[in-house]
Amino acid sequence: MAGTRTPHSPEINRRELISGTRAGIRAAGTADIASVLVQARPERIGEVEQAIVALAGCEIHGRDPRGKLVVVIEAPDAGAVGATLNAIALLPDVLSANLVFHAIDAGQAGDPETSS
């Protein structure tokens, strides 16, 4: 029967399950990486770009003179990625900000590309 729980079925929080944080499953040293496509007013793209790189964990990886920016966000968890994406979308002169890719990066200790 739908919705019935048995004594052996634990309560599952969907958000924790999806983000990998359920019951300490997520390994230490992991980070969420997201790619975002931002459409800004072309005449204000410089100001938008400066505002985005001022946000924690944001880098610009592509720029189009028609107002498009490719932004990479690195954050400690999916919630922080979402908060950063919302902050970008609410910036003045941003017309849209769309999540294109999201992954959890385990990284490797000592790897210069993932160590800071």
mmCIF file of the C-alpha atoms, coordinates in Angstrom:
data_MODEL
# 
_entry.id   MODEL 
# 
loop_
_atom_site.group_PDB 
_atom_site.id 
_atom_site.type_symbol 
_atom_site.label_atom_id 
_atom_site.label_alt_id 
_atom_site.label_comp_id 
_atom_site.label_asym_id 
_atom_site.label_entity_id 
_atom_site.label_seq_id 
_atom_site.pdbx_PDB_ins_code 
_atom_site.Cartn_x 
_atom_site.Cartn_y 
_atom_site.Cartn_z 
_atom_site.occupancy 
_atom_site.B_iso_or_equiv 
_atom_site.pdbx_formal_charge 
_atom_site.auth_seq_id 
_atom_site.auth_comp_id 
_atom_site.auth_asym_id 
_atom_site.auth_atom_id 
_atom_site.pdbx_PDB_model_num 
ATOM 1   C CA . MET A 1 1   ? 0.000  0.000  0.000   1.00 0.00 ? 1   MET A CA 1 
ATOM 2   C CA . ALA A 1 2   ? 1.395  3.427  -0.989  1.00 0.00 ? 2   ALA A CA 1 
ATOM 3   C CA . GLY A 1 3   ? 2.652  5.594  1.844   1.00 0.00 ? 3   GLY A CA 1 
ATOM 4   C CA . THR A 1 4   ? 2.738  2.799  4.421   1.00 0.00 ? 4   THR A CA 1 
ATOM 5   C CA . ARG A 1 5   ? 5.964  2.438  6.356   1.00 0.00 ? 5   ARG A CA 1 
ATOM 6   C CA . THR A 1 6   ? 7.100  -0.781 7.905   1.00 0.00 ? 6   THR A CA 1 
ATOM 7   C CA . PRO A 1 7   ? 9.338  -0.985 10.972  1.00 0.00 ? 7   PRO A CA 1 
ATOM 8   C CA . HIS A 1 8   ? 12.241 -1.784 8.625   1.00 0.00 ? 8   HIS A CA 1 
ATOM 9   C CA . SER A 1 9   ? 11.867 1.180  6.250   1.00 0.00 ? 9   SER A CA 1 
ATOM 10  C CA . PRO A 1 10  ? 13.788 4.175  7.629   1.00 0.00 ? 10  PRO A CA 1 
ATOM 11  C CA . GLU A 1 11  ? 12.520 7.712  7.235   1.00 0.00 ? 11  GLU A CA 1 
ATOM 12  C CA . ILE A 1 12  ? 14.299 9.161  4.192   1.00 0.00 ? 12  ILE A CA 1 
ATOM 13  C CA . ASN A 1 13  ? 14.821 12.851 3.603   1.00 0.00 ? 13  ASN A CA 1 
ATOM 14  C CA . ARG A 1 14  ? 14.802 13.271 -0.195  1.00 0.00 ? 14  ARG A CA 1 
ATOM 15  C CA . ARG A 1 15  ? 17.049 16.353 -0.147  1.00 0.00 ? 15  ARG A CA 1 
ATOM 16  C CA . GLU A 1 16  ? 19.688 14.585 1.975   1.00 0.00 ? 16  GLU A CA 1 
ATOM 17  C CA . LEU A 1 17  ? 19.549 11.527 -0.247  1.00 0.00 ? 17  LEU A CA 1 
ATOM 18  C CA . ILE A 1 18  ? 19.989 13.520 -3.471  1.00 0.00 ? 18  ILE A CA 1 
ATOM 19  C CA . SER A 1 19  ? 22.784 15.715 -2.112  1.00 0.00 ? 19  SER A CA 1 
ATOM 20  C CA . GLY A 1 20  ? 24.645 12.741 -0.654  1.00 0.00 ? 20  GLY A CA 1 
ATOM 21  C CA . THR A 1 21  ? 24.603 14.073 2.906   1.00 0.00 ? 21  THR A CA 1 
ATOM 22  C CA . ARG A 1 22  ? 22.298 11.406 4.360   1.00 0.00 ? 22  ARG A CA 1 
ATOM 23  C CA . ALA A 1 23  ? 23.723 9.831  7.514   1.00 0.00 ? 23  ALA A CA 1 
ATOM 24  C CA . GLY A 1 24  ? 27.260 10.985 6.804   1.00 0.00 ? 24  GLY A CA 1 
ATOM 25  C CA . ILE A 1 25  ? 27.405 9.301  3.389   1.00 0.00 ? 25  ILE A CA 1 
ATOM 26  C CA . ARG A 1 26  ? 29.065 12.325 1.797   1.00 0.00 ? 26  ARG A CA 1 
ATOM 27  C CA . ALA A 1 27  ? 32.838 12.100 2.053   1.00 0.00 ? 27  ALA A CA 1 
ATOM 28  C CA . ALA A 1 28  ? 34.879 14.881 3.592   1.00 0.00 ? 28  ALA A CA 1 
ATOM 29  C CA . GLY A 1 29  ? 36.667 17.077 1.086   1.00 0.00 ? 29  GLY A CA 1 
ATOM 30  C CA . THR A 1 30  ? 33.949 16.941 -1.554  1.00 0.00 ? 30  THR A CA 1 
ATOM 31  C CA . ALA A 1 31  ? 32.580 19.987 -3.327  1.00 0.00 ? 31  ALA A CA 1 
ATOM 32  C CA . ASP A 1 32  ? 29.631 20.661 -5.567  1.00 0.00 ? 32  ASP A CA 1 
ATOM 33  C CA . ILE A 1 33  ? 30.531 21.995 -9.002  1.00 0.00 ? 33  ILE A CA 1 
ATOM 34  C CA . ALA A 1 34  ? 27.915 23.683 -11.176 1.00 0.00 ? 34  ALA A CA 1 
ATOM 35  C CA . SER A 1 35  ? 27.939 25.331 -14.574 1.00 0.00 ? 35  SER A CA 1 
ATOM 36  C CA . VAL A 1 36  ? 25.507 28.191 -15.143 1.00 0.00 ? 36  VAL A CA 1 
ATOM 37  C CA . LEU A 1 37  ? 24.568 30.044 -18.328 1.00 0.00 ? 37  LEU A CA 1 
ATOM 38  C CA . VAL A 1 38  ? 23.839 33.691 -17.593 1.00 0.00 ? 38  VAL A CA 1 
ATOM 39  C CA . GLN A 1 39  ? 22.149 36.081 -20.013 1.00 0.00 ? 39  GLN A CA 1 
ATOM 40  C CA . ALA A 1 40  ? 22.773 39.726 -19.154 1.00 0.00 ? 40  ALA A CA 1 
ATOM 41  C CA . ARG A 1 41  ? 22.095 43.035 -20.857 1.00 0.00 ? 41  ARG A CA 1 
ATOM 42  C CA . PRO A 1 42  ? 24.916 43.229 -23.431 1.00 0.00 ? 42  PRO A CA 1 
ATOM 43  C CA . GLU A 1 43  ? 25.649 46.881 -22.656 1.00 0.00 ? 43  GLU A CA 1 
ATOM 44  C CA . ARG A 1 44  ? 26.108 46.013 -18.934 1.00 0.00 ? 44  ARG A CA 1 
ATOM 45  C CA . ILE A 1 45  ? 28.013 42.735 -19.241 1.00 0.00 ? 45  ILE A CA 1 
ATOM 46  C CA . GLY A 1 46  ? 31.177 44.166 -17.653 1.00 0.00 ? 46  GLY A CA 1 
ATOM 47  C CA . GLU A 1 47  ? 29.363 45.190 -14.490 1.00 0.00 ? 47  GLU A CA 1 
ATOM 48  C CA . VAL A 1 48  ? 27.534 41.866 -14.290 1.00 0.00 ? 48  VAL A CA 1 
ATOM 49  C CA . GLU A 1 49  ? 30.794 39.968 -14.736 1.00 0.00 ? 49  GLU A CA 1 
ATOM 50  C CA . GLN A 1 50  ? 32.425 41.938 -11.889 1.00 0.00 ? 50  GLN A CA 1 
ATOM 51  C CA . ALA A 1 51  ? 29.457 41.275 -9.599  1.00 0.00 ? 51  ALA A CA 1 
ATOM 52  C CA . ILE A 1 52  ? 29.554 37.536 -10.333 1.00 0.00 ? 52  ILE A CA 1 
ATOM 53  C CA . VAL A 1 53  ? 33.288 37.084 -9.696  1.00 0.00 ? 53  VAL A CA 1 
ATOM 54  C CA . ALA A 1 54  ? 32.826 38.960 -6.396  1.00 0.00 ? 54  ALA A CA 1 
ATOM 55  C CA . LEU A 1 55  ? 30.552 36.093 -5.229  1.00 0.00 ? 55  LEU A CA 1 
ATOM 56  C CA . ALA A 1 56  ? 32.295 33.297 -3.312  1.00 0.00 ? 56  ALA A CA 1 
ATOM 57  C CA . GLY A 1 57  ? 33.219 30.304 -5.474  1.00 0.00 ? 57  GLY A CA 1 
ATOM 58  C CA . CYS A 1 58  ? 32.331 31.879 -8.843  1.00 0.00 ? 58  CYS A CA 1 
ATOM 59  C CA . GLU A 1 59  ? 34.519 32.039 -11.934 1.00 0.00 ? 59  GLU A CA 1 
ATOM 60  C CA . ILE A 1 60  ? 33.721 33.214 -15.468 1.00 0.00 ? 60  ILE A CA 1 
ATOM 61  C CA . HIS A 1 61  ? 34.782 30.625 -18.052 1.00 0.00 ? 61  HIS A CA 1 
ATOM 62  C CA . GLY A 1 62  ? 33.252 32.123 -21.158 1.00 0.00 ? 62  GLY A CA 1 
ATOM 63  C CA . ARG A 1 63  ? 31.949 35.449 -22.384 1.00 0.00 ? 63  ARG A CA 1 
ATOM 64  C CA . ASP A 1 64  ? 29.956 36.435 -25.453 1.00 0.00 ? 64  ASP A CA 1 
ATOM 65  C CA . PRO A 1 65  ? 29.544 40.089 -26.484 1.00 0.00 ? 65  PRO A CA 1 
ATOM 66  C CA . ARG A 1 66  ? 25.798 39.462 -26.902 1.00 0.00 ? 66  ARG A CA 1 
ATOM 67  C CA . GLY A 1 67  ? 25.517 39.210 -23.103 1.00 0.00 ? 67  GLY A CA 1 
ATOM 68  C CA . LYS A 1 68  ? 26.106 35.517 -22.397 1.00 0.00 ? 68  LYS A CA 1 
ATOM 69  C CA . LEU A 1 69  ? 28.406 34.329 -19.620 1.00 0.00 ? 69  LEU A CA 1 
ATOM 70  C CA . VAL A 1 70  ? 29.421 30.809 -18.678 1.00 0.00 ? 70  VAL A CA 1 
ATOM 71  C CA . VAL A 1 71  ? 29.883 30.709 -14.901 1.00 0.00 ? 71  VAL A CA 1 
ATOM 72  C CA . VAL A 1 72  ? 31.323 27.886 -12.822 1.00 0.00 ? 72  VAL A CA 1 
ATOM 73  C CA . ILE A 1 73  ? 30.294 27.711 -9.170  1.00 0.00 ? 73  ILE A CA 1 
ATOM 74  C CA . GLU A 1 74  ? 32.204 25.664 -6.608  1.00 0.00 ? 74  GLU A CA 1 
ATOM 75  C CA . ALA A 1 75  ? 30.396 25.289 -3.287  1.00 0.00 ? 75  ALA A CA 1 
ATOM 76  C CA . PRO A 1 76  ? 30.431 22.975 -0.254  1.00 0.00 ? 76  PRO A CA 1 
ATOM 77  C CA . ASP A 1 77  ? 26.950 21.556 -0.977  1.00 0.00 ? 77  ASP A CA 1 
ATOM 78  C CA . ALA A 1 78  ? 23.934 21.729 -3.287  1.00 0.00 ? 78  ALA A CA 1 
ATOM 79  C CA . GLY A 1 79  ? 22.208 24.264 -1.047  1.00 0.00 ? 79  GLY A CA 1 
ATOM 80  C CA . ALA A 1 80  ? 25.095 26.702 -1.438  1.00 0.00 ? 80  ALA A CA 1 
ATOM 81  C CA . VAL A 1 81  ? 25.041 26.188 -5.220  1.00 0.00 ? 81  VAL A CA 1 
ATOM 82  C CA . GLY A 1 82  ? 21.333 27.033 -5.238  1.00 0.00 ? 82  GLY A CA 1 
ATOM 83  C CA . ALA A 1 83  ? 21.838 30.112 -3.078  1.00 0.00 ? 83  ALA A CA 1 
ATOM 84  C CA . THR A 1 84  ? 24.623 31.345 -5.369  1.00 0.00 ? 84  THR A CA 1 
ATOM 85  C CA . LEU A 1 85  ? 22.522 30.669 -8.470  1.00 0.00 ? 85  LEU A CA 1 
ATOM 86  C CA . ASN A 1 86  ? 19.677 32.704 -6.931  1.00 0.00 ? 86  ASN A CA 1 
ATOM 87  C CA . ALA A 1 87  ? 22.086 35.521 -6.050  1.00 0.00 ? 87  ALA A CA 1 
ATOM 88  C CA . ILE A 1 88  ? 23.287 35.637 -9.667  1.00 0.00 ? 88  ILE A CA 1 
ATOM 89  C CA . ALA A 1 89  ? 19.733 35.598 -11.029 1.00 0.00 ? 89  ALA A CA 1 
ATOM 90  C CA . LEU A 1 90  ? 18.800 38.554 -8.791  1.00 0.00 ? 90  LEU A CA 1 
ATOM 91  C CA . LEU A 1 91  ? 21.754 40.731 -9.831  1.00 0.00 ? 91  LEU A CA 1 
ATOM 92  C CA . PRO A 1 92  ? 20.853 43.965 -11.633 1.00 0.00 ? 92  PRO A CA 1 
ATOM 93  C CA . ASP A 1 93  ? 20.944 43.601 -15.438 1.00 0.00 ? 93  ASP A CA 1 
ATOM 94  C CA . VAL A 1 94  ? 20.815 39.778 -15.326 1.00 0.00 ? 94  VAL A CA 1 
ATOM 95  C CA . LEU A 1 95  ? 17.976 38.577 -17.533 1.00 0.00 ? 95  LEU A CA 1 
ATOM 96  C CA . SER A 1 96  ? 18.314 34.866 -16.715 1.00 0.00 ? 96  SER A CA 1 
ATOM 97  C CA . ALA A 1 97  ? 20.620 32.406 -14.952 1.00 0.00 ? 97  ALA A CA 1 
ATOM 98  C CA . ASN A 1 98  ? 20.155 28.720 -15.780 1.00 0.00 ? 98  ASN A CA 1 
ATOM 99  C CA . LEU A 1 99  ? 21.805 25.670 -14.276 1.00 0.00 ? 99  LEU A CA 1 
ATOM 100 C CA . VAL A 1 100 ? 23.391 23.623 -17.066 1.00 0.00 ? 100 VAL A CA 1 
ATOM 101 C CA . PHE A 1 101 ? 25.433 21.046 -15.130 1.00 0.00 ? 101 PHE A CA 1 
ATOM 102 C CA . HIS A 1 102 ? 25.871 19.928 -11.531 1.00 0.00 ? 102 HIS A CA 1 
ATOM 103 C CA . ALA A 1 103 ? 28.140 17.287 -10.006 1.00 0.00 ? 103 ALA A CA 1 
ATOM 104 C CA . ILE A 1 104 ? 29.789 16.353 -6.733  1.00 0.00 ? 104 ILE A CA 1 
ATOM 105 C CA . ASP A 1 105 ? 33.576 16.410 -7.057  1.00 0.00 ? 105 ASP A CA 1 
ATOM 106 C CA . ALA A 1 106 ? 35.390 14.095 -4.672  1.00 0.00 ? 106 ALA A CA 1 
ATOM 107 C CA . GLY A 1 107 ? 38.816 15.510 -5.569  1.00 0.00 ? 107 GLY A CA 1 
ATOM 108 C CA . GLN A 1 108 ? 42.049 13.842 -4.602  1.00 0.00 ? 108 GLN A CA 1 
ATOM 109 C CA . ALA A 1 109 ? 44.364 14.935 -1.814  1.00 0.00 ? 109 ALA A CA 1 
ATOM 110 C CA . GLY A 1 110 ? 47.533 16.403 -3.226  1.00 0.00 ? 110 GLY A CA 1 
ATOM 111 C CA . ASP A 1 111 ? 46.088 16.985 -6.692  1.00 0.00 ? 111 ASP A CA 1 
ATOM 112 C CA . PRO A 1 112 ? 47.038 20.586 -7.612  1.00 0.00 ? 112 PRO A CA 1 
ATOM 113 C CA . GLU A 1 113 ? 43.852 20.944 -9.665  1.00 0.00 ? 113 GLU A CA 1 
ATOM 114 C CA . THR A 1 114 ? 41.573 20.180 -6.691  1.00 0.00 ? 114 THR A CA 1 
ATOM 115 C CA . SER A 1 115 ? 43.653 21.248 -3.692  1.00 0.00 ? 115 SER A CA 1 
ATOM 116 C CA . SER A 1 116 ? 43.664 24.817 -2.481  1.00 0.00 ? 116 SER A CA 1 
# 
